[in-house]
Amino acid sequence: MFTTFLILLIILYFYQWYHQKNAYENKFWLILPVLSFLAGWSNENTSGGALLIILVYLLLGKYYKKLKWTVNQLISIVTYLIAIYF
């Protein structure tokens, strides 16, 4: 249950970014890579589904809404992938 909660927190960050709510208002984005690494230890299906949701948010935001990706988002995705595959 804890890793599912972490996954939902990570998806919430990308959801706020996509809907252009101030995701940087709080300091949550500073610990996002650490939470991404911990959430990657979840079930393979749950982690894969969360990764798919995050990638859809990123691609729709980039090409549909013309939003820019941040370095922290890319670092979070890479740490999430590392935790999934190790």
C-alpha atoms as an extended CHARMM CRD file, in Angstrom:
* protein
*
        86  EXT
         1         1  MET       CA              0.0000000000        0.0000000000        0.0000000000  PROA      1               0.0000000000
         2         2  PHE       CA              2.8510000000        2.4040000000        0.7570000000  PROA      2               0.0000000000
         3         3  THR       CA              4.3750000000        2.1230000000       -2.7090000000  PROA      3               0.0000000000
         4         4  THR       CA              0.9470000000        2.6760000000       -4.2840000000  PROA      4               0.0000000000
         5         5  PHE       CA              0.6410000000        5.8570000000       -2.2480000000  PROA      5               0.0000000000
         6         6  LEU       CA              4.0660000000        6.9790000000       -3.4910000000  PROA      6               0.0000000000
         7         7  ILE       CA              3.0910000000        6.2390000000       -7.0820000000  PROA      7               0.0000000000
         8         8  LEU       CA             -0.0440000000        8.3420000000       -6.7150000000  PROA      8               0.0000000000
         9         9  LEU       CA              2.0150000000       11.2000000000       -5.2630000000  PROA      9               0.0000000000
        10        10  ILE       CA              4.3380000000       11.0950000000       -8.2490000000  PROA      10              0.0000000000
        11        11  ILE       CA              1.4400000000       11.0060000000      -10.7030000000  PROA      11              0.0000000000
        12        12  LEU       CA             -0.1010000000       13.9520000000       -8.8450000000  PROA      12              0.0000000000
        13        13  TYR       CA              3.0050000000       16.0270000000       -9.5670000000  PROA      13              0.0000000000
        14        14  PHE       CA              2.7920000000       15.3410000000      -13.3000000000  PROA      14              0.0000000000
        15        15  TYR       CA             -0.9720000000       15.9030000000      -13.2220000000  PROA      15              0.0000000000
        16        16  GLN       CA             -0.4530000000       19.3430000000      -11.6830000000  PROA      16              0.0000000000
        17        17  TRP       CA              2.2370000000       20.1420000000      -14.2320000000  PROA      17              0.0000000000
        18        18  TYR       CA             -0.0350000000       19.1250000000      -17.1000000000  PROA      18              0.0000000000
        19        19  HSD       CA             -2.9540000000       21.2200000000      -15.8570000000  PROA      19              0.0000000000
        20        20  GLN       CA             -0.5580000000       24.1190000000      -15.2640000000  PROA      20              0.0000000000
        21        21  LYS       CA             -1.2300000000       24.3180000000      -11.5730000000  PROA      21              0.0000000000
        22        22  ASN       CA              1.7650000000       25.5420000000       -9.6650000000  PROA      22              0.0000000000
        23        23  ALA       CA              3.5370000000       22.2640000000       -9.0790000000  PROA      23              0.0000000000
        24        24  TYR       CA              6.6100000000       24.1910000000       -7.9490000000  PROA      24              0.0000000000
        25        25  GLU       CA              4.6920000000       26.0890000000       -5.2930000000  PROA      25              0.0000000000
        26        26  ASN       CA              5.6370000000       23.5780000000       -2.6460000000  PROA      26              0.0000000000
        27        27  LYS       CA              9.0230000000       21.9440000000       -2.1930000000  PROA      27              0.0000000000
        28        28  PHE       CA              7.7070000000       18.4910000000       -3.0800000000  PROA      28              0.0000000000
        29        29  TRP       CA              9.5150000000       18.5230000000       -6.4140000000  PROA      29              0.0000000000
        30        30  LEU       CA             12.8550000000       18.5360000000       -4.5720000000  PROA      30              0.0000000000
        31        31  ILE       CA             12.3090000000       15.0230000000       -3.1880000000  PROA      31              0.0000000000
        32        32  LEU       CA             10.5580000000       13.6780000000       -6.2720000000  PROA      32              0.0000000000
        33        33  PRO       CA             13.5640000000       11.6320000000       -7.5130000000  PROA      33              0.0000000000
        34        34  VAL       CA             13.8740000000        9.9040000000       -4.1320000000  PROA      34              0.0000000000
        35        35  LEU       CA             10.1680000000        9.1170000000       -4.0520000000  PROA      35              0.0000000000
        36        36  SER       CA             10.3750000000        7.8860000000       -7.6320000000  PROA      36              0.0000000000
        37        37  PHE       CA             13.1200000000        5.4570000000       -6.6790000000  PROA      37              0.0000000000
        38        38  LEU       CA             11.1140000000        4.1300000000       -3.7290000000  PROA      38              0.0000000000
        39        39  ALA       CA              7.9340000000        3.8410000000       -5.7910000000  PROA      39              0.0000000000
        40        40  GLY       CA              9.7500000000        1.8460000000       -8.4420000000  PROA      40              0.0000000000
        41        41  TRP       CA              9.9870000000       -1.0810000000       -6.0060000000  PROA      41              0.0000000000
        42        42  SER       CA              6.2720000000       -1.6650000000       -6.3480000000  PROA      42              0.0000000000
        43        43  ASN       CA              4.6280000000       -4.4680000000       -8.2870000000  PROA      43              0.0000000000
        44        44  GLU       CA              5.7870000000       -4.6760000000      -11.9050000000  PROA      44              0.0000000000
        45        45  ASN       CA              2.3000000000       -4.0800000000      -13.2980000000  PROA      45              0.0000000000
        46        46  THR       CA              1.6100000000       -1.1310000000      -11.0200000000  PROA      46              0.0000000000
        47        47  SER       CA              4.9700000000        0.4670000000      -11.7630000000  PROA      47              0.0000000000
        48        48  GLY       CA              4.5250000000       -0.0280000000      -15.4810000000  PROA      48              0.0000000000
        49        49  GLY       CA              1.0440000000        1.4780000000      -15.4090000000  PROA      49              0.0000000000
        50        50  ALA       CA              2.2630000000        4.5000000000      -13.4940000000  PROA      50              0.0000000000
        51        51  LEU       CA              5.1290000000        4.9450000000      -15.9440000000  PROA      51              0.0000000000
        52        52  LEU       CA              2.6610000000        4.8150000000      -18.8230000000  PROA      52              0.0000000000
        53        53  ILE       CA              0.4530000000        7.4740000000      -17.1920000000  PROA      53              0.0000000000
        54        54  ILE       CA              3.4550000000        9.7200000000      -16.5420000000  PROA      54              0.0000000000
        55        55  LEU       CA              4.7100000000        9.3700000000      -20.1110000000  PROA      55              0.0000000000
        56        56  VAL       CA              1.2530000000       10.1960000000      -21.4900000000  PROA      56              0.0000000000
        57        57  TYR       CA              1.1380000000       13.3420000000      -19.3410000000  PROA      57              0.0000000000
        58        58  LEU       CA              4.6080000000       14.3490000000      -20.5270000000  PROA      58              0.0000000000
        59        59  LEU       CA              3.9300000000       13.7370000000      -24.2120000000  PROA      59              0.0000000000
        60        60  LEU       CA              0.5210000000       15.4280000000      -24.1910000000  PROA      60              0.0000000000
        61        61  GLY       CA              1.9320000000       18.3590000000      -22.2630000000  PROA      61              0.0000000000
        62        62  LYS       CA              4.8530000000       18.7210000000      -24.6500000000  PROA      62              0.0000000000
        63        63  TYR       CA              3.0240000000       18.4050000000      -27.9480000000  PROA      63              0.0000000000
        64        64  TYR       CA             -0.5730000000       19.3500000000      -27.1350000000  PROA      64              0.0000000000
        65        65  LYS       CA             -0.1370000000       22.1430000000      -24.5920000000  PROA      65              0.0000000000
        66        66  LYS       CA              3.4150000000       23.1750000000      -25.5770000000  PROA      66              0.0000000000
        67        67  LEU       CA              4.7520000000       22.8530000000      -22.0240000000  PROA      67              0.0000000000
        68        68  LYS       CA              8.4620000000       22.4990000000      -21.3410000000  PROA      68              0.0000000000
        69        69  TRP       CA              9.9360000000       19.5530000000      -19.5280000000  PROA      69              0.0000000000
        70        70  THR       CA             12.0950000000       20.2220000000      -16.5100000000  PROA      70              0.0000000000
        71        71  VAL       CA             15.3300000000       18.5300000000      -15.5690000000  PROA      71              0.0000000000
        72        72  ASN       CA             13.7690000000       17.2800000000      -12.3540000000  PROA      72              0.0000000000
        73        73  GLN       CA             11.0370000000       15.4860000000      -14.3040000000  PROA      73              0.0000000000
        74        74  LEU       CA             13.5780000000       13.6970000000      -16.4490000000  PROA      74              0.0000000000
        75        75  ILE       CA             15.6980000000       12.7660000000      -13.4380000000  PROA      75              0.0000000000
        76        76  SER       CA             12.5980000000       11.4130000000      -11.6930000000  PROA      76              0.0000000000
        77        77  ILE       CA             11.7020000000        9.2370000000      -14.6650000000  PROA      77              0.0000000000
        78        78  VAL       CA             15.2440000000        7.8740000000      -14.9320000000  PROA      78              0.0000000000
        79        79  THR       CA             15.3760000000        7.0110000000      -11.2080000000  PROA      79              0.0000000000
        80        80  TYR       CA             11.9370000000        5.4230000000      -11.5080000000  PROA      80              0.0000000000
        81        81  LEU       CA             13.1540000000        3.2740000000      -14.4000000000  PROA      81              0.0000000000
        82        82  ILE       CA             16.2950000000        2.2890000000      -12.5020000000  PROA      82              0.0000000000
        83        83  ALA       CA             14.2300000000        1.1540000000       -9.5160000000  PROA      83              0.0000000000
        84        84  ILE       CA             11.8270000000       -0.8010000000      -11.7330000000  PROA      84              0.0000000000
        85        85  TYR       CA             14.5450000000       -2.7920000000      -13.4420000000  PROA      85              0.0000000000
        86        86  PHE       CA             16.7600000000       -3.4610000000      -10.4140000000  PROA      86              0.0000000000
